Amino acid sequence: MSHQISQHGPATLISLEPWEWIPNSTLPVVLYREAFTAPDSGRLTDQVKKRLHTAGWGNQWIAGIYPYPHYHSNTHEVLVILEGHCTVELGGPEGHPVEVNAGDVLLLPAGTGHACYTKSSYRVLGAYPGGRSWDLITDAAEHRPPDDLPMPQHDPIGERGVMRKVWQRPVHSG
């Protein structure tokens, strides 16, 4: 699977090509390393929840990431690693693996395939702009292109984030 990686300020941008039934997006995945720091996972969780709430990212959950390829066609998603570490496979099977640790943030545009096959202990907080509900596309029979979504009003990590600068292109090509 083809992908491109570039750096934009504090963010690593990962651009993914479509893979079979996973459309991915013309918008890049945004990876912020060590965007959140706290002396323990309880304080980190509180810090992340408050920051995301302030930025308008709601419908929050804490769990792991599904261990099979999937995407959300109707919303963007932010994933914040709260404790431990894991490898998130971006784009689809045999896609681009990204190692993430506590405090790291993955910002996934709608249509981005992702899965986590890590067996070690880790916890993730997920949220969606405007508190949107998410769908779950897991195979070719359910495939649909990502919705043409508005730009989220605020970057989930705050003013130092680059999302509003780098997500200027349409969500999907015609």
N, C-alpha and C positions, 0 to 999 in steps of 0.2 A: 504494500500500500504506500502510495506517495504522500509525502508531507513536507512542509517547509517550517523551519524554526528561525525566529528572529528575536531580537531584544528591543524593547521600547521602554526606556526608563527602567522602573523597577519590575517590569513585566516581561515574561517570556511569552511570545506569541507563537501558537502552533496552528498552522493552516493545513487542513486535511482535505483530501480528494474524496468523492463519493466512493462507497464500497457496496457492491451488490444492492441489497435492500436498505442500506443505511445512507441517507442523503448527505450527512454531515452538513456543513454550512459554508457559504462564502466568507462568513465572518470567522476570525481566528478564535481558538480557545485562548483564554488569558490565564497564565499561571503566575501567581504572586508567591514567591518564597518568603517564609517567615513574616507574613503580613500581620500576624497576631502573635504576641508573646505574653506569657503570664507564668508565674512561678509554679502553678499546678493546674491540672485539667479542669477543676471546678471553677477557678477564676477565669481560665481561658474560655470556658463555655459561657459564663456570664458576660464576658467582654464581647464575644462574638455575637451572642443573641442581641445584646443592646445595640451594637454597631449595625447589624443587619436590619433590626427594627427601625432604627433612625434613618437608614438609607431606603426604607420602603420595601425591603425584601422579606416577605412573610411566608405563611404556610410552612413554618419551620418544622423539621423533624431531626431526630438523632438516631442513628443506626449505622449500618454498613452500606456499601454500594452493592447492588445486585451482582451476583457472580456469573452473569451471562450478558451477552451484547444486547443493548437496548438503546432507545433514544426517546426523547419527548418532542413531539411535533408542535405542541401548542404553547410552549413556554421555554424561556431561558432558565438556566439553573446555576446556582452557586453551591459548591461543595467545599466546606472548610474542615480540614483534618483537626480533630480535637485532641486525640491522643493516639500514640503508636505511630505506625507508618504502614503504607500499603503501596501497591503498584496499580495504577489505573490504566487500563488499556483504552486508548482513545481511537476513534474512527471505525472500529469494527475488529473482527478476528484478525490476528496478525497485523494489527494496527500499530500505533505508536505508544509504547509503554512509558509511563511517567511515574517515577518514584516520588511520593509525597510524604511529608512528615508533619507532626503536630505544628499548627500555626500556618501551614501552607493553604492556599486558596486556589481552586480551579473554577473558572467562570466559563460555563459551557453554553454556546449559542444553541437555540432550538435546532433540532435535527442532528446534533452531535452524538455519534455512537460512543458508548462507554460501558465498561465492565470492570469488576475488580475480582481477581482470582486469589488474592492474598488470603492465606489461612491464619496468619498471626493476628493477635488482638489489635484492633484499631477502632476508633469511633469517628464518625463524620456528622457534621451538621449541614443539612441541605435547606435551601430556601429559594423562593421564586419572586421575581419582581411583581409588586402589587399584590402579593399573596395568591397569585394564580394557582389554580388546580392543575395537575399535570396528567397527561395520558402516558401510557406505557406501550411502546411499539417494540415487539420482540422477534418478529419474523417477517418474511416477505409477504405473507398473506395480509398482514396488517399495514404494510408500508403506505405511507402518505408523505408528501413533501411538508416541510415545516411551514407553519402559518407565517404570514407576513406580519411580523410583530413590531410594535413601536419600540423605540430605544428605551431601555430602562431609564428612569429619571436620575438615578444616582448609582455610582459605582459602589458595589457592596463594601469595599474597603475604605471608602471615603475619598476625600479630595486628592490624595496622593495617587489614586488609581487612574488608569489610562483608558478604561473601557469606552468612555464617550469620545475619545480621540480615535481609537482604532476600530470601532464598530460603526463606521460611516457608510459602508457599502450595504446594498440590500441583503436581506437574510438569505434569499435563494435566487438563483438566476433563472430567468424566464423560460 
